Amino acid sequence: MANSCAMRKGEMHMLSSEKLTENNLYTRRNLQDIFNIKDASLKNGVFRPAGYKSIWLFITEKKAKDRPQLYDLLCGDTLYWDGQPEGRTDKLIIEHDAADLELLVFYRKHKNEFPNFGFRYEGRFRYISHTKSRPTQFILQRIKSILYVAKKDIEALKIEEASEPYYFREGKSQLRLTNTHERNPRLRAEAIKIHGVRCYVCDFSFSEAYGPLGNGFIEIHHLRPVAEYTEETLVDPSNDMLPLCANCHRMIHRNPDKLLSPDELRTILKANTASHENK
């Protein structure tokens, strides 16, 4: 007991992420050994390792039939996660940053995805937003992604201000549209869950082309442009949205006065591909 207390006192301000490696696989037994954990609550989905300023989330995308059917999806660097049904740990997640607690995600698609029921350690995430429903629906973002995007946004703005001032004005319009889409992030996640992440027009897969870097990456096209909405509109991700690669998405929107449908662009692509092959 004395050794355990000494460990907790000495490591009270340590981050458990310093002992973990991103993308490595860990079972709960591995974590017990690494962190000398005796607490049986490690089997829960949300766990606080004693002596560390950390919160661990254990997430299984496809739930066993005897478990609550919560909605969880890791889409690239964004995690859509339903909290505990009773909401006991909601405040801990929402206020983790203010409490100086890191949020670590261990993820698997189903219980048997990895040997010995293990999880892939996805790294550090931070709280972005939540709903007031029960269970609470959280959006979490991978921290390194936030820093990377912020850096790239600053670089892009510097370039636009220096050489393309009018493009900056056009860019503001694009940002407005993006913000409108981001107010319904679960709609995008549901579209990906239904249609997958392969381009509907050209069949391009980012993960096949770029490996892990491209996992979960795709653009989602609204068959009816969001800009045409005059009020809050019900959107069915099954019938109103399709996954597109960046190139095909741009081609559809290239002529704003006469947008192509995905099927029209697919016909154009097939015709031109056949023409080049016959030359």
C-alpha positions, 0 to 999 in steps of 0.5 A: 500500500505504501508503494502504491501511495508513493507512486500516486504522489510522485506521478500526480501530474504525469500524463499517461500519454507519455507511456503510450505510442499512437497506433499501437494496440493495447489490451486492458491487461497491457494497460494494467501492467504498464500503469500498475492498475488494480481498479476493476473499473478499467473494464468501463468505457470511461476510466481515470487512471490513478495518479495521472492527469488523464481520461481514457475512453474505450470505444467499440464502434459496433456494439454487441447485441446485449449492450446499449446500441450507442452511436460511435464513429471515428471519421478521420480525425473527428470522433462522434461519440455517445456518452454513458447512458446515465451521463455520469461522466459527461461533466468530466469530458466537457470540462477536461481541458479546464481541469487540465486533463488529457483525453485519450481514445482507444478505439476498435470497430468491433470486439474481435478486430484485434487480438485478445480484444485489444484496442488501437490507441488513437492518441489525444483528443479534445472536446469540441461540442455536445448535445443535451440529449440522453445519451449525450452526443459528443464531438471530439477532435484529434489534437494534432489535427487541430494544430495542423489545420490552424497552421495551414489556415494561417498559411493559406490566409497569408498567401491569399492576402498577398496575391489573391485578394478577390479570392479571399472574398470568395473564400469567405463565402466558402467558409460560410457554407462550410460552417452551415454544414458543420452545424450538422456534423452527425449528418455527414457521419451518417452519410459516410456510414451509409455510403462509405468513403469511396467516390461515387463518380470515379470510385477513388479511395483515399485510403487505398491511394494514401494508406492510413493518411487517407483513412476516413477522408472523403467529401460529402455532396448535397444533391440539393446545394446547401446555398439554396436552403432558405430555412432549416431543411430535413436532409436524408443522408441515404437519398440526399447526399453522396461521397465524392473525391475533391476532384469530382466534387469541384467538377460538379460545382464548376459551373454554378449556373448549371450544376452537374448531377453525380450521374451526369459527371459519371457519364462524362468521365466514362465517355472521356476515359473510353475515348482516351483508351481508344486513341 
